């Protein structure tokens, strides 16, 4: 598998940015690892980080390269800053960057599949929110999305981090206007259900001792009430990399990769 640190200019953000990219490589001579690659273009996973991290964190804290290799899965890990993957009220247009510009730029640089059925999103904490946001707002582009210990309700998170109120207002604007807004996953799920929209497959997982456990269960229950299908998983654990290292392996196995015609 090839690893590339990709630095390029973002028109949406008005600044140079970095995304780490893993690309499948067909190999037979590597010791302990056999690389798989599809000549038709690899499926691709957009893998998002949490609030305190950056584009390097999945490579530093997990063996994501090893997990993706056996499935011939390309992985794109962008830097989303402390943005909640949102077009910030005061700050960068990170949602526009993530949902529109990043896929377009990556597809211009690298040869992987651009088909919906080969395109996935996942993330931890803030990145879980970003992955669900992609699923709800871009259902025509993604076949599946997974949230690991997702910070799925920013207002609930703020109850535990009251000193971050000013920062959250820079992200979302007037927090009194958050409910029902573009950035409210619960409201957007209701809209998609009312539209009878065909959504990506959804996967939710969280540790039962995690402070964000109630956000995952609340979102799960909301999807259940709306009749939106999902896969749910929980286990004993907190907000930590040991859990995420295990769960990202489960997510990759769960992804609905299409069978190639022979």
C-alpha positions as CSV (number, residue, x, y, z in Angstrom):
1,X,0.0,0.0,0.0
2,X,1.2,3.5,-0.8
3,X,1.2,6.3,1.8
4,X,1.1,9.9,0.6
5,X,1.1,13.1,2.5
6,X,-0.8,15.3,0.1
7,X,-0.4,19.1,0.4
8,X,-2.5,21.3,-1.8
9,X,-4.3,24.6,-1.9
10,X,-8.0,24.7,-0.8
11,X,-10.1,27.2,-2.6
12,X,-12.9,26.7,0.0
13,X,-10.6,27.5,3.0
14,X,-8.2,29.9,1.2
15,X,-5.2,28.2,2.6
16,X,-2.9,25.2,1.9
17,X,-4.0,22.0,3.6
18,X,-2.8,18.5,4.2
19,X,-4.6,15.2,3.7
20,X,-3.0,11.8,4.3
21,X,-3.9,9.2,1.7
22,X,-3.5,5.4,1.6
23,X,-3.7,3.9,-1.9
24,X,-3.9,0.1,-2.6
25,X,-1.0,-1.6,-4.2
26,X,-0.9,-5.1,-5.6
27,X,1.9,-6.9,-3.9
28,X,3.1,-10.5,-3.3
29,X,6.6,-10.2,-1.8
30,X,5.9,-8.1,1.3
31,X,6.6,-10.1,4.4
32,X,3.5,-10.4,6.5
33,X,1.3,-8.4,4.2
34,X,-0.3,-9.0,0.9
35,X,-1.5,-6.0,-1.0
36,X,-4.7,-6.0,-3.0
37,X,-5.6,-3.6,-5.7
38,X,-8.5,-3.4,-8.1
39,X,-7.8,-2.5,-11.7
40,X,-11.3,-0.9,-12.0
41,X,-10.5,1.7,-9.2
42,X,-10.4,1.2,-5.5
43,X,-13.3,1.8,-3.1
44,X,-12.5,4.8,-0.9
45,X,-13.1,5.6,2.8
46,X,-13.0,9.2,4.0
47,X,-11.8,8.8,7.6
48,X,-12.3,11.8,9.9
49,X,-10.5,12.8,13.1
50,X,-11.9,14.2,16.4
51,X,-11.8,17.7,17.9
52,X,-8.3,17.6,19.4
53,X,-6.6,15.8,16.5
54,X,-5.5,16.2,12.9
55,X,-5.0,14.3,9.6
56,X,-2.1,12.2,11.1
57,X,-3.9,10.7,14.1
58,X,-5.4,7.6,12.5
59,X,-2.0,6.5,11.2
60,X,-0.3,7.3,14.6
61,X,-2.9,5.6,16.9
62,X,-4.1,2.6,14.8
63,X,-2.9,0.2,12.2
64,X,-5.4,1.6,9.6
65,X,-3.0,0.9,6.7
66,X,-2.7,-2.8,7.6
67,X,-6.5,-3.1,8.1
68,X,-7.3,-1.4,4.7
69,X,-4.7,-3.3,2.7
70,X,-6.3,-6.7,2.6
71,X,-9.5,-5.2,1.2
72,X,-7.9,-3.0,-1.4
73,X,-9.5,0.1,0.3
74,X,-8.2,3.6,-0.3
75,X,-8.3,5.8,2.8
76,X,-8.4,9.6,2.7
77,X,-7.7,11.3,6.1
78,X,-8.2,15.1,5.8
79,X,-7.4,17.8,8.4
80,X,-10.7,19.2,9.6
81,X,-9.3,21.5,12.3
82,X,-11.6,22.3,15.2
83,X,-14.5,22.9,12.9
84,X,-17.1,20.2,13.5
85,X,-16.8,19.8,9.7
86,X,-19.0,22.9,9.4
87,X,-19.0,26.1,7.3
88,X,-18.0,28.1,10.4
89,X,-19.9,31.2,11.4
90,X,-16.5,32.8,12.1
91,X,-13.9,30.7,10.4
92,X,-13.3,28.4,7.4
93,X,-15.8,26.7,5.2
94,X,-14.9,23.2,6.3
95,X,-18.2,21.6,5.3
96,X,-17.8,22.9,1.7
97,X,-14.2,21.6,1.8
98,X,-15.1,18.2,3.1
99,X,-18.2,17.5,1.1
100,X,-17.4,19.2,-2.2
101,X,-13.8,20.3,-2.7
102,X,-11.9,17.4,-1.1
103,X,-13.5,14.6,-3.2
104,X,-13.1,16.6,-6.4
105,X,-9.4,17.3,-5.7
106,X,-8.7,13.8,-4.6
107,X,-10.3,12.3,-7.7
108,X,-8.2,14.7,-9.9
109,X,-5.0,13.5,-8.2
110,X,-5.6,9.7,-7.8
111,X,-7.4,6.9,-9.6
112,X,-10.0,5.4,-7.4
113,X,-13.7,4.6,-7.9
114,X,-16.1,7.6,-8.0
115,X,-19.2,5.4,-7.7
116,X,-21.5,5.8,-4.8
117,X,-21.4,2.1,-4.0
118,X,-17.6,2.4,-3.6
119,X,-17.6,5.5,-1.4
120,X,-17.7,5.5,2.4
121,X,-17.2,7.8,5.4
122,X,-16.3,7.1,9.0
123,X,-14.9,9.0,12.0
124,X,-14.5,9.2,15.7
125,X,-16.0,11.7,18.1
126,X,-16.3,15.0,16.1
127,X,-15.4,12.8,13.1
128,X,-18.4,10.6,13.8
129,X,-20.6,13.7,13.6
130,X,-18.9,14.5,10.3
131,X,-19.5,11.1,8.9
132,X,-23.2,11.1,9.8
133,X,-23.5,14.6,8.3
134,X,-22.1,13.4,5.0
135,X,-24.6,10.5,5.1
136,X,-27.5,12.8,5.7
137,X,-26.6,15.6,3.4
138,X,-24.9,13.7,0.6
139,X,-26.8,10.4,0.4
140,X,-26.3,10.3,-3.3
141,X,-22.5,10.1,-2.9
142,X,-22.0,7.6,0.0
143,X,-23.0,4.0,0.3
144,X,-22.2,3.7,4.0
145,X,-21.1,5.9,7.0
146,X,-19.9,4.9,10.5
147,X,-19.7,6.9,13.8
148,X,-17.3,5.7,16.4
149,X,-18.1,7.4,19.8
150,X,-19.7,10.2,17.8
151,X,-20.2,13.7,19.2
152,X,-23.5,13.7,17.5
153,X,-25.2,16.5,19.4
154,X,-22.9,19.5,19.9
155,X,-25.2,21.2,22.4
156,X,-25.1,18.1,24.6
157,X,-21.3,18.0,24.4
158,X,-21.2,21.7,25.4
159,X,-22.9,20.7,28.7
160,X,-19.6,19.0,29.6
161,X,-17.4,21.7,28.1
162,X,-19.2,25.0,29.1
163,X,-15.9,26.9,28.7
164,X,-16.1,26.1,24.9
165,X,-19.3,28.1,24.4
166,X,-17.5,30.9,22.5
167,X,-15.7,28.4,20.3
168,X,-18.9,26.6,19.5
169,X,-20.6,29.9,18.6
170,X,-17.7,30.5,16.2
171,X,-18.5,27.2,14.6
172,X,-22.3,27.3,14.6
173,X,-23.3,30.9,15.3
174,X,-26.2,31.6,17.7
175,X,-26.6,28.3,19.6
176,X,-30.2,29.1,20.3
177,X,-30.8,28.7,16.6
178,X,-29.0,25.3,16.4
179,X,-32.0,23.0,16.8
180,X,-33.6,22.4,13.5
181,X,-30.6,23.8,11.6
182,X,-28.5,22.4,8.8
183,X,-26.0,21.3,11.4
184,X,-28.5,19.5,13.6
185,X,-28.2,15.8,12.8
186,X,-31.5,14.9,14.5
187,X,-33.4,17.4,12.5
188,X,-31.7,16.4,9.3
189,X,-32.6,12.7,9.9
190,X,-36.2,13.8,10.3
191,X,-36.1,15.6,7.0
192,X,-34.5,12.7,5.1
193,X,-37.2,10.4,6.6
194,X,-40.0,12.7,5.6
195,X,-38.5,12.8,2.1
196,X,-38.4,9.0,2.0
197,X,-34.7,9.4,1.0
198,X,-32.6,6.4,0.3
199,X,-29.8,6.9,2.8
200,X,-26.4,5.2,3.1
201,X,-26.0,2.2,5.4
202,X,-25.4,3.6,9.0
203,X,-23.2,2.1,11.7
204,X,-23.1,3.5,15.3
205,X,-20.8,2.3,18.0
206,X,-19.7,3.6,21.4
207,X,-18.2,2.5,24.7
208,X,-20.7,2.2,27.5
209,X,-18.5,4.2,29.9
210,X,-17.9,7.0,27.3
211,X,-19.3,10.4,28.2
212,X,-20.8,10.5,24.7
213,X,-22.6,7.2,25.0
214,X,-25.9,8.9,25.6
215,X,-25.5,10.8,22.3
216,X,-25.0,7.6,20.4
217,X,-28.0,5.9,22.0
218,X,-30.2,9.0,21.6
219,X,-29.3,9.2,17.9
220,X,-29.9,5.4,17.6
221,X,-33.3,5.8,19.2
222,X,-34.1,8.7,16.9
223,X,-33.3,6.7,13.8
224,X,-35.4,3.8,15.2
225,X,-38.4,6.1,15.7
226,X,-38.0,7.5,12.1
227,X,-37.8,4.0,10.6
228,X,-34.2,4.6,9.3
229,X,-32.2,1.4,9.2
230,X,-28.9,1.2,11.1
231,X,-26.4,-1.2,12.6
232,X,-25.7,-0.6,16.3
233,X,-22.9,-1.9,18.4
234,X,-21.7,-1.1,22.0
235,X,-19.1,-2.5,24.3
236,X,-17.5,-1.8,27.6
237,X,-15.0,1.1,27.1
238,X,-14.3,4.8,27.3
239,X,-13.4,7.5,24.8
240,X,-10.0,6.0,23.9
241,X,-7.9,4.7,21.0
242,X,-7.9,1.1,22.2
243,X,-11.6,0.9,21.5
244,X,-11.4,2.9,18.2
245,X,-8.5,0.7,17.0
246,X,-10.7,-2.4,17.4
247,X,-13.9,-0.8,16.1
248,X,-12.4,0.6,12.9
249,X,-11.5,-3.0,12.0
250,X,-15.2,-4.0,12.5
251,X,-16.3,-1.0,10.4
252,X,-14.0,-1.9,7.5
253,X,-15.4,-5.5,7.6
254,X,-18.9,-4.2,7.7
255,X,-18.6,-1.8,4.7
256,X,-20.8,-3.0,1.8
257,X,-18.1,-3.5,-0.7
258,X,-19.6,-4.7,-4.0
259,X,-18.5,-8.0,-5.5
260,X,-16.4,-7.6,-8.7
261,X,-17.6,-9.4,-11.7
262,X,-15.3,-12.1,-12.9
